[in-house]
């Protein structure tokens, strides 16, 4: 599966990026231990992957919003951190 990035180019979907950014948001703002943070991010990543499989074309913005939606189910603080600390480069 390829995703359309913000600048219009396509890139292969990498679930490690979803997991990593989710992990950083959850671990940095919440007082969760590593195991709990890992479980949350595994669930979020799995849900996002399942959601992507149902789509023909997916943009990075859509993935970003889906991660926020899924992360909110586990931690509103982590979802806020994820949303507000997006790399704008």
HUSULZI-V960972 format. One record per backbone hydrogen bond with DSSP energy under -1.0 kcal/mol. NH is the residue of the N-H (numbers start at 0). CO is the residue of the C=O. Records with the same first field share a line. If there is no record, write none. Layout:
NH: CO  CO
This chain:
2: 10
3: 57
4: 8
7: 4
10: 2
12: 0
16: 13
18: 14
19: 15
20: 16
21: 17
22: 18
23: 19
24: 20
25: 21
26: 22
27: 23
28: 24
29: 25
36: 32
37: 33
38: 34
39: 35
40: 36
41: 37
42: 38
43: 39
44: 40
45: 41
46: 42
47: 43
48: 44
49: 45
50: 46
51: 47
52: 48
53: 50
54: 51
59: 3
62: 58
63: 59
64: 60
65: 61
66: 62
67: 63
68: 64
69: 65
70: 66
71: 67
73: 70
74: 70
78: 74
79: 75
80: 76
81: 77
82: 78
83: 79
84: 80
